[in-house]
Amino acid sequence: MNDAETSWQARAEIALLAALKTAQPISYDALAKAADVPSPHRIHKLTLWLEHTMAEDVAADRPMRATIVVSRLHNRPARGFFETAQRLGVLAAELPAEQQNDWFHTQQIAACTAFG
C-alpha cells in the first residue's frame, strides 16, 4: 500500500471516529470528501475500505464503525453494508430485508455510541 492510500485511510478513520463520537451519521460522499479519497472511483474505494473495517470490527468483537456511514437518500448504510454484515455472520436473513436492515442499523448505531 502506498502513502496516498494510507493517508486517505487515516483521514477516513479520523472522520469516521468523529462521526461516531458525536453520533452524527456521515454520508459516503461527505466521508470521501473529508478523507480526500482520490478519484477515480472514490466511493468504491471508500466502500471497500469500510467493508475491511467491518471485518476488523467483527473479528475484534466490536460494534461496526461503518454503521455511521449512510446514504444521503435513505439515511442508512447502502445495501453493501448489510450484505457484508450477512457475509460476516452478524446479520441473519430471518426478517424481511427492509425490516431487518432498519432494525440492524438501529442496533449497530446504539452499540457504537455505547462503545464510545
C-alpha angles and dihedrals in degrees: 000000000000128000093260090056095048091042096058091041091054090050090047090052091052093049091045092052091046090054091049092048092055093036088231115140116233124207122238089245094050091048091048090051094045090050093041091229106195122246144269106067094358095161090050091050089049094050091050089053091047090052088052091052089050091056091047092050094048091048090051092045091242130135110267111263091203090071090084092063111091143177113256089226100050105023091228134080120289122261092266090065091059093043090052091048089053092047089051090052098243097108121052123202096235101118129049106284098249094047093044094047093051092048093046093048092050091049093049093049090052092048093048094050092046091048090057 
